[in-house]
């Protein structure tokens, strides 16, 4: 064999060896896989798994790189559990889809407590399972209202019988909401539910625990009073024999009562209206005729007339001397109750002008 041919043969053999080694070293490795549990068919919410989960679920091999941290790889983990939300066919089953026999997962020291609510007290109906809320209580204390926030950042487990958020919120009228609380707070929340009015404040995902809000607020309610308002238009000269048929009692805060408004049916009963009253308007003393004050005419006292005084003249003679004395009856009147005093001498002068 010629030397040139030998060299070419050796080069070809070397290239073949290098190609074989390179293909072995740089060939892509097979991706590492793991088996997870997926649903065999659509699993509705609140489906109990039971002791034989293999009837409803199966294993599926997936790459480990695409494995969800909540994926389940052991059938024993889902025995006697409840699927709390719908799982589609061939979709992976996660720990977030499972709950205990009540439809939601509770730890040993946690409790589920239901409270009475309505549409207004649940943020207009937007409080749904999975949301976090603050519980606000209002308690009446006479004319005062005590407002406080005894619970914060509680998880909503269920609304009515729903344990997962529905596709459409419209048409759901909440009557009860189940909240997750600690075992110690279960009695406290039940007490507030029975003795106060509770409302739920929906929290934002960005809301932090260090909320700057007064946990206790005390406010005084304004006193409410009633006054009479006309049910219909009332014409003048209407006699209010049965005012209950013509008037209603309207309740407002005391500071908003119209000036002079009457409050009692008995005050207007039997009276005659002399001014037109529009429907819905209050009745006041101005709607009744003003009676002129009756002047009591007392009999005039009898006039005491004093008669002119009568003068009596008495002449006393003693020989050549004579003395004249005059008396006047000054108290002669026509008053029979008055007793006149005895006559009094006018003076002690004699006829000669000497005393």
C-alpha beads as a LAMMPS data file, in Angstrom:
LAMMPS data file: protein, C-alpha beads

355 atoms
354 bonds

1 atom types
1 bond types

-500.0 500.0 xlo xhi
-500.0 500.0 ylo yhi
-500.0 500.0 zlo zhi

Masses

1 110.0

Atoms # bond

1 1 1 0.000 0.000 0.000
2 1 1 1.278 3.325 -0.925
3 1 1 2.180 5.736 1.854
4 1 1 -0.231 8.331 0.565
5 1 1 -3.103 5.879 0.654
6 1 1 -2.165 4.808 4.165
7 1 1 -2.252 8.383 5.433
8 1 1 -5.659 9.010 3.984
9 1 1 -6.979 5.826 5.555
10 1 1 -5.691 6.807 8.986
11 1 1 -7.246 10.271 8.683
12 1 1 -10.623 8.756 7.783
13 1 1 -10.484 6.356 10.715
14 1 1 -9.578 9.212 13.093
15 1 1 -12.493 11.356 11.895
16 1 1 -14.861 8.473 12.434
17 1 1 -13.624 7.950 15.973
18 1 1 -13.933 11.663 16.743
19 1 1 -17.478 11.762 15.349
20 1 1 -18.496 8.796 17.483
21 1 1 -17.024 10.305 20.638
22 1 1 -18.562 13.704 19.935
23 1 1 -22.004 12.269 19.398
24 1 1 -21.765 10.481 22.696
25 1 1 -20.550 13.481 24.654
26 1 1 -22.824 16.129 23.203
27 1 1 -26.027 14.157 22.666
28 1 1 -29.038 15.761 24.547
29 1 1 -29.864 14.033 27.790
30 1 1 -33.395 12.787 28.468
31 1 1 -35.408 15.212 30.694
32 1 1 -36.061 14.004 34.254
33 1 1 -39.721 13.189 34.762
34 1 1 -42.090 12.701 37.699
35 1 1 -45.605 11.282 38.021
36 1 1 -48.370 13.597 39.250
37 1 1 -52.069 12.999 39.827
38 1 1 -54.552 14.257 37.223
39 1 1 -58.314 13.926 36.891
40 1 1 -59.695 11.135 34.722
41 1 1 -62.842 13.163 34.046
42 1 1 -64.342 16.504 35.066
43 1 1 -64.550 16.579 38.873
44 1 1 -67.316 18.906 40.183
45 1 1 -66.757 21.010 43.261
46 1 1 -67.559 19.400 46.627
47 1 1 -66.822 15.891 45.271
48 1 1 -65.736 13.457 47.931
49 1 1 -62.744 11.367 46.893
50 1 1 -63.200 8.435 49.245
51 1 1 -60.812 5.565 49.959
52 1 1 -60.248 4.649 46.299
53 1 1 -59.005 7.783 44.554
54 1 1 -57.773 5.731 41.570
55 1 1 -61.389 5.565 40.355
56 1 1 -61.422 9.293 39.707
57 1 1 -57.743 10.140 39.277
58 1 1 -54.694 8.744 37.505
59 1 1 -50.958 9.323 37.270
60 1 1 -49.439 11.381 34.492
61 1 1 -45.724 11.679 33.762
62 1 1 -44.476 15.216 33.365
63 1 1 -41.063 16.813 33.347
64 1 1 -39.767 17.787 36.725
65 1 1 -38.941 21.285 35.521
66 1 1 -42.615 21.994 34.847
67 1 1 -43.819 20.563 38.136
68 1 1 -46.028 22.834 40.241
69 1 1 -45.044 23.088 43.928
70 1 1 -48.676 22.280 44.868
71 1 1 -48.887 19.173 42.680
72 1 1 -49.757 15.870 44.372
73 1 1 -47.728 12.745 43.655
74 1 1 -49.182 10.298 46.183
75 1 1 -52.715 8.869 46.061
76 1 1 -52.779 8.491 49.822
77 1 1 -52.705 12.256 50.185
78 1 1 -56.162 12.602 48.629
79 1 1 -57.985 9.763 50.401
80 1 1 -61.177 10.888 52.220
81 1 1 -60.691 14.437 50.998
82 1 1 -63.161 16.759 49.302
83 1 1 -62.440 18.530 46.029
84 1 1 -63.465 22.080 46.903
85 1 1 -63.440 23.432 43.363
86 1 1 -63.965 22.070 39.882
87 1 1 -61.055 20.183 38.298
88 1 1 -61.171 19.690 34.503
89 1 1 -60.331 16.419 32.788
90 1 1 -56.552 15.752 32.540
91 1 1 -55.897 18.808 34.708
92 1 1 -53.407 18.356 37.577
93 1 1 -54.860 18.040 41.080
94 1 1 -53.189 20.351 43.592
95 1 1 -53.338 20.753 47.333
96 1 1 -55.287 24.000 46.794
97 1 1 -58.141 21.971 45.308
98 1 1 -58.628 19.804 48.378
99 1 1 -60.333 20.305 51.711
100 1 1 -61.587 18.218 54.564
101 1 1 -65.044 16.692 54.878
102 1 1 -66.620 20.195 55.177
103 1 1 -65.248 21.416 51.875
104 1 1 -62.386 23.504 53.247
105 1 1 -59.192 22.675 55.025
106 1 1 -58.891 23.578 58.707
107 1 1 -55.934 23.161 60.971
108 1 1 -56.206 21.692 64.439
109 1 1 -56.505 25.086 66.159
110 1 1 -58.847 26.661 63.561
111 1 1 -62.617 26.849 63.449
112 1 1 -65.236 27.776 60.840
113 1 1 -67.911 30.156 62.182
114 1 1 -70.911 31.405 60.215
115 1 1 -72.421 34.872 60.686
116 1 1 -75.663 36.437 59.478
117 1 1 -75.235 38.917 56.628
118 1 1 -77.089 40.467 53.724
119 1 1 -76.158 42.113 50.444
120 1 1 -75.400 45.448 52.075
121 1 1 -73.161 43.963 54.776
122 1 1 -70.966 42.008 52.355
123 1 1 -69.550 44.840 50.290
124 1 1 -72.518 44.852 47.938
125 1 1 -72.189 41.096 47.408
126 1 1 -68.538 41.116 46.306
127 1 1 -67.319 39.167 49.352
128 1 1 -66.619 35.718 47.925
129 1 1 -64.840 32.553 49.137
130 1 1 -61.115 33.112 49.414
131 1 1 -61.447 36.835 50.123
132 1 1 -60.052 38.455 53.274
133 1 1 -62.252 40.792 55.303
134 1 1 -62.409 42.930 58.440
135 1 1 -65.386 42.412 60.748
136 1 1 -66.992 45.669 61.954
137 1 1 -69.556 45.612 64.761
138 1 1 -72.132 48.265 65.712
139 1 1 -73.938 48.125 69.053
140 1 1 -76.671 50.464 70.268
141 1 1 -76.292 51.788 73.812
142 1 1 -79.247 54.061 74.519
143 1 1 -78.815 57.143 72.366
144 1 1 -75.236 56.156 71.549
145 1 1 -73.697 53.732 69.041
146 1 1 -70.467 51.864 69.743
147 1 1 -68.511 50.941 66.593
148 1 1 -65.397 48.767 66.641
149 1 1 -63.378 46.329 64.526
150 1 1 -62.922 43.224 66.688
151 1 1 -61.527 41.008 63.882
152 1 1 -59.184 41.785 61.011
153 1 1 -57.912 39.909 57.987
154 1 1 -60.193 36.868 58.293
155 1 1 -60.405 34.450 55.406
156 1 1 -63.846 33.790 53.915
157 1 1 -64.339 30.031 53.654
158 1 1 -67.837 30.006 52.210
159 1 1 -70.714 32.270 51.180
160 1 1 -74.024 30.515 51.717
161 1 1 -73.077 26.992 50.511
162 1 1 -70.453 28.139 47.999
163 1 1 -66.867 27.269 48.872
164 1 1 -65.351 28.610 45.657
165 1 1 -65.858 31.796 43.721
166 1 1 -68.540 31.309 41.066
167 1 1 -68.137 32.305 37.448
168 1 1 -70.833 34.973 37.828
169 1 1 -71.368 36.956 41.008
170 1 1 -74.670 38.434 39.813
171 1 1 -77.785 36.860 41.248
172 1 1 -76.148 35.654 44.482
173 1 1 -77.872 36.992 47.587
174 1 1 -75.663 36.175 50.599
175 1 1 -77.381 35.326 53.872
176 1 1 -74.496 33.659 55.726
177 1 1 -70.736 33.910 55.484
178 1 1 -68.389 31.325 56.998
179 1 1 -65.133 32.753 58.354
180 1 1 -61.940 31.040 59.456
181 1 1 -60.986 31.983 63.011
182 1 1 -58.865 30.577 65.774
183 1 1 -60.402 28.307 68.375
184 1 1 -60.233 31.126 70.949
185 1 1 -61.923 33.650 68.636
186 1 1 -64.789 31.292 67.732
187 1 1 -66.768 32.116 70.884
188 1 1 -65.963 35.817 70.604
189 1 1 -67.221 36.006 67.016
190 1 1 -70.394 34.111 67.960
191 1 1 -71.044 36.566 70.798
192 1 1 -70.656 39.578 68.501
193 1 1 -72.942 37.939 65.929
194 1 1 -75.711 37.545 68.530
195 1 1 -75.400 40.903 70.322
196 1 1 -74.316 43.394 67.655
197 1 1 -74.816 44.242 63.992
198 1 1 -71.909 42.899 61.947
199 1 1 -70.673 44.116 58.567
200 1 1 -67.784 42.851 56.453
201 1 1 -65.213 45.221 54.951
202 1 1 -63.480 43.702 51.931
203 1 1 -59.690 44.026 52.165
204 1 1 -57.329 44.743 49.295
205 1 1 -54.479 42.387 48.496
206 1 1 -52.158 45.316 49.164
207 1 1 -53.672 45.953 52.605
208 1 1 -51.192 45.534 55.455
209 1 1 -51.852 44.690 59.061
210 1 1 -50.620 48.071 60.299
211 1 1 -53.848 49.828 59.374
212 1 1 -54.195 53.312 60.766
213 1 1 -57.760 53.142 61.988
214 1 1 -59.477 53.661 65.319
215 1 1 -60.496 50.233 66.625
216 1 1 -63.136 51.759 68.895
217 1 1 -65.494 54.591 68.019
218 1 1 -68.342 55.910 70.109
219 1 1 -70.935 58.226 68.560
220 1 1 -74.121 59.770 69.866
221 1 1 -77.301 59.352 67.867
222 1 1 -79.630 62.297 67.398
223 1 1 -82.957 61.966 69.140
224 1 1 -85.878 61.231 66.820
225 1 1 -89.360 62.661 67.313
226 1 1 -92.690 62.391 65.489
227 1 1 -94.960 65.100 64.143
228 1 1 -98.204 65.166 62.163
229 1 1 -98.228 65.461 58.363
230 1 1 -101.252 65.496 56.075
231 1 1 -102.039 62.325 54.127
232 1 1 -103.827 64.372 51.478
233 1 1 -104.724 67.958 50.661
234 1 1 -106.980 69.342 53.385
235 1 1 -109.411 72.101 52.475
236 1 1 -110.222 75.027 54.758
237 1 1 -113.206 74.615 57.132
238 1 1 -112.465 70.900 57.524
239 1 1 -113.411 69.655 60.974
240 1 1 -110.836 67.230 62.340
241 1 1 -113.204 64.841 64.076
242 1 1 -110.944 61.839 63.361
243 1 1 -107.486 63.253 62.671
244 1 1 -106.002 59.736 62.381
245 1 1 -107.729 59.428 58.994
246 1 1 -106.228 62.645 57.645
247 1 1 -102.750 62.702 59.185
248 1 1 -99.768 60.414 59.592
249 1 1 -96.934 60.600 62.072
250 1 1 -93.542 61.267 60.507
251 1 1 -90.337 60.511 62.439
252 1 1 -87.238 62.654 61.935
253 1 1 -84.317 63.761 64.053
254 1 1 -85.263 66.432 66.541
255 1 1 -83.222 69.143 64.857
256 1 1 -85.169 68.759 61.585
257 1 1 -88.693 69.068 62.969
258 1 1 -90.501 72.025 61.307
259 1 1 -91.087 74.936 63.637
260 1 1 -94.441 74.767 65.371
261 1 1 -95.332 71.293 64.054
262 1 1 -97.928 69.526 66.191
263 1 1 -97.164 66.037 67.512
264 1 1 -100.386 64.678 69.040
265 1 1 -103.707 63.709 67.429
266 1 1 -105.602 64.788 70.532
267 1 1 -104.299 68.343 70.194
268 1 1 -106.068 68.819 66.831
269 1 1 -109.080 66.590 67.441
270 1 1 -112.376 68.443 66.963
271 1 1 -110.761 71.601 65.655
272 1 1 -111.581 73.331 62.357
273 1 1 -108.897 74.069 59.791
274 1 1 -109.050 77.600 58.397
275 1 1 -106.067 77.366 56.036
276 1 1 -105.216 74.986 53.181
277 1 1 -102.782 72.145 54.088
278 1 1 -100.855 70.411 51.300
279 1 1 -100.352 66.637 51.371
280 1 1 -97.137 65.727 53.177
281 1 1 -96.971 69.058 55.002
282 1 1 -97.049 69.524 58.752
283 1 1 -99.931 71.044 60.663
284 1 1 -99.240 73.931 63.006
285 1 1 -101.331 76.199 65.235
286 1 1 -101.403 78.710 62.336
287 1 1 -103.851 76.433 60.495
288 1 1 -106.553 77.040 63.089
289 1 1 -108.656 80.219 63.549
290 1 1 -107.399 82.587 66.171
291 1 1 -110.025 83.137 68.860
292 1 1 -110.289 86.607 70.215
293 1 1 -109.710 86.802 73.887
294 1 1 -112.980 86.948 75.743
295 1 1 -113.108 90.016 77.979
296 1 1 -114.811 89.304 81.241
297 1 1 -117.366 92.006 81.934
298 1 1 -117.662 92.461 85.626
299 1 1 -120.622 94.332 87.133
300 1 1 -119.792 97.884 88.057
301 1 1 -119.487 98.593 91.709
302 1 1 -122.349 100.710 93.090
303 1 1 -121.484 104.363 93.253
304 1 1 -121.397 105.707 96.695
305 1 1 -123.086 109.061 96.701
306 1 1 -122.392 111.435 99.536
307 1 1 -125.300 113.707 100.406
308 1 1 -124.580 117.315 101.228
309 1 1 -123.957 117.680 104.927
310 1 1 -126.889 118.836 107.018
311 1 1 -126.226 121.599 109.485
312 1 1 -128.004 121.688 112.790
313 1 1 -128.147 124.903 114.802
314 1 1 -128.703 124.822 118.555
315 1 1 -129.250 128.050 120.561
316 1 1 -128.667 127.921 124.301
317 1 1 -130.194 130.925 126.241
318 1 1 -129.326 131.777 129.769
319 1 1 -131.094 134.929 130.739
320 1 1 -129.716 137.778 128.718
321 1 1 -126.935 135.622 127.360
322 1 1 -127.417 133.243 124.449
323 1 1 -125.019 130.797 122.809
324 1 1 -125.399 129.311 119.349
325 1 1 -123.831 126.001 118.359
326 1 1 -123.870 124.445 114.879
327 1 1 -123.457 120.735 114.047
328 1 1 -122.895 119.056 110.662
329 1 1 -123.726 115.410 109.707
330 1 1 -120.790 114.819 107.308
331 1 1 -121.182 111.040 106.777
332 1 1 -124.656 110.674 105.405
333 1 1 -124.372 108.305 102.353
334 1 1 -126.521 105.865 100.425
335 1 1 -124.271 102.971 101.462
336 1 1 -126.313 100.858 103.821
337 1 1 -123.187 99.037 105.048
338 1 1 -121.595 102.222 106.274
339 1 1 -122.616 103.380 109.746
340 1 1 -122.346 107.164 110.038
341 1 1 -120.473 108.568 113.014
342 1 1 -122.280 110.857 115.421
343 1 1 -122.611 114.516 114.395
344 1 1 -119.538 116.657 115.070
345 1 1 -119.602 120.355 116.064
346 1 1 -118.381 122.702 113.382
347 1 1 -116.845 125.093 115.927
348 1 1 -117.388 126.443 119.430
349 1 1 -118.183 129.963 118.483
350 1 1 -121.250 131.696 120.101
351 1 1 -123.629 134.081 118.500
352 1 1 -121.503 136.954 119.591
353 1 1 -118.453 135.501 117.929
354 1 1 -116.703 134.725 121.216
355 1 1 -115.724 131.292 122.303

Bonds

1 1 1 2
2 1 2 3
3 1 3 4
4 1 4 5
5 1 5 6
6 1 6 7
7 1 7 8
8 1 8 9
9 1 9 10
10 1 10 11
11 1 11 12
12 1 12 13
13 1 13 14
14 1 14 15
15 1 15 16
16 1 16 17
17 1 17 18
18 1 18 19
19 1 19 20
20 1 20 21
21 1 21 22
22 1 22 23
23 1 23 24
24 1 24 25
25 1 25 26
26 1 26 27
27 1 27 28
28 1 28 29
29 1 29 30
30 1 30 31
31 1 31 32
32 1 32 33
33 1 33 34
34 1 34 35
35 1 35 36
36 1 36 37
37 1 37 38
38 1 38 39
39 1 39 40
40 1 40 41
41 1 41 42
42 1 42 43
43 1 43 44
44 1 44 45
45 1 45 46
46 1 46 47
47 1 47 48
48 1 48 49
49 1 49 50
50 1 50 51
51 1 51 52
52 1 52 53
53 1 53 54
54 1 54 55
55 1 55 56
56 1 56 57
57 1 57 58
58 1 58 59
59 1 59 60
60 1 60 61
61 1 61 62
62 1 62 63
63 1 63 64
64 1 64 65
65 1 65 66
66 1 66 67
67 1 67 68
68 1 68 69
69 1 69 70
70 1 70 71
71 1 71 72
72 1 72 73
73 1 73 74
74 1 74 75
75 1 75 76
76 1 76 77
77 1 77 78
78 1 78 79
79 1 79 80
80 1 80 81
81 1 81 82
82 1 82 83
83 1 83 84
84 1 84 85
85 1 85 86
86 1 86 87
87 1 87 88
88 1 88 89
89 1 89 90
90 1 90 91
91 1 91 92
92 1 92 93
93 1 93 94
94 1 94 95
95 1 95 96
96 1 96 97
97 1 97 98
98 1 98 99
99 1 99 100
100 1 100 101
101 1 101 102
102 1 102 103
103 1 103 104
104 1 104 105
105 1 105 106
106 1 106 107
107 1 107 108
108 1 108 109
109 1 109 110
110 1 110 111
111 1 111 112
112 1 112 113
113 1 113 114
114 1 114 115
115 1 115 116
116 1 116 117
117 1 117 118
118 1 118 119
119 1 119 120
120 1 120 121
121 1 121 122
122 1 122 123
123 1 123 124
124 1 124 125
125 1 125 126
126 1 126 127
127 1 127 128
128 1 128 129
129 1 129 130
130 1 130 131
131 1 131 132
132 1 132 133
133 1 133 134
134 1 134 135
135 1 135 136
136 1 136 137
137 1 137 138
138 1 138 139
139 1 139 140
140 1 140 141
141 1 141 142
142 1 142 143
143 1 143 144
144 1 144 145
145 1 145 146
146 1 146 147
147 1 147 148
148 1 148 149
149 1 149 150
150 1 150 151
151 1 151 152
152 1 152 153
153 1 153 154
154 1 154 155
155 1 155 156
156 1 156 157
157 1 157 158
158 1 158 159
159 1 159 160
160 1 160 161
161 1 161 162
162 1 162 163
163 1 163 164
164 1 164 165
165 1 165 166
166 1 166 167
167 1 167 168
168 1 168 169
169 1 169 170
170 1 170 171
171 1 171 172
172 1 172 173
173 1 173 174
174 1 174 175
175 1 175 176
176 1 176 177
177 1 177 178
178 1 178 179
179 1 179 180
180 1 180 181
181 1 181 182
182 1 182 183
183 1 183 184
184 1 184 185
185 1 185 186
186 1 186 187
187 1 187 188
188 1 188 189
189 1 189 190
190 1 190 191
191 1 191 192
192 1 192 193
193 1 193 194
194 1 194 195
195 1 195 196
196 1 196 197
197 1 197 198
198 1 198 199
199 1 199 200
200 1 200 201
201 1 201 202
202 1 202 203
203 1 203 204
204 1 204 205
205 1 205 206
206 1 206 207
207 1 207 208
208 1 208 209
209 1 209 210
210 1 210 211
211 1 211 212
212 1 212 213
213 1 213 214
214 1 214 215
215 1 215 216
216 1 216 217
217 1 217 218
218 1 218 219
219 1 219 220
220 1 220 221
221 1 221 222
222 1 222 223
223 1 223 224
224 1 224 225
225 1 225 226
226 1 226 227
227 1 227 228
228 1 228 229
229 1 229 230
230 1 230 231
231 1 231 232
232 1 232 233
233 1 233 234
234 1 234 235
235 1 235 236
236 1 236 237
237 1 237 238
238 1 238 239
239 1 239 240
240 1 240 241
241 1 241 242
242 1 242 243
243 1 243 244
244 1 244 245
245 1 245 246
246 1 246 247
247 1 247 248
248 1 248 249
249 1 249 250
250 1 250 251
251 1 251 252
252 1 252 253
253 1 253 254
254 1 254 255
255 1 255 256
256 1 256 257
257 1 257 258
258 1 258 259
259 1 259 260
260 1 260 261
261 1 261 262
262 1 262 263
263 1 263 264
264 1 264 265
265 1 265 266
266 1 266 267
267 1 267 268
268 1 268 269
269 1 269 270
270 1 270 271
271 1 271 272
272 1 272 273
273 1 273 274
274 1 274 275
275 1 275 276
276 1 276 277
277 1 277 278
278 1 278 279
279 1 279 280
280 1 280 281
281 1 281 282
282 1 282 283
283 1 283 284
284 1 284 285
285 1 285 286
286 1 286 287
287 1 287 288
288 1 288 289
289 1 289 290
290 1 290 291
291 1 291 292
292 1 292 293
293 1 293 294
294 1 294 295
295 1 295 296
296 1 296 297
297 1 297 298
298 1 298 299
299 1 299 300
300 1 300 301
301 1 301 302
302 1 302 303
303 1 303 304
304 1 304 305
305 1 305 306
306 1 306 307
307 1 307 308
308 1 308 309
309 1 309 310
310 1 310 311
311 1 311 312
312 1 312 313
313 1 313 314
314 1 314 315
315 1 315 316
316 1 316 317
317 1 317 318
318 1 318 319
319 1 319 320
320 1 320 321
321 1 321 322
322 1 322 323
323 1 323 324
324 1 324 325
325 1 325 326
326 1 326 327
327 1 327 328
328 1 328 329
329 1 329 330
330 1 330 331
331 1 331 332
332 1 332 333
333 1 333 334
334 1 334 335
335 1 335 336
336 1 336 337
337 1 337 338
338 1 338 339
339 1 339 340
340 1 340 341
341 1 341 342
342 1 342 343
343 1 343 344
344 1 344 345
345 1 345 346
346 1 346 347
347 1 347 348
348 1 348 349
349 1 349 350
350 1 350 351
351 1 351 352
352 1 352 353
353 1 353 354
354 1 354 355
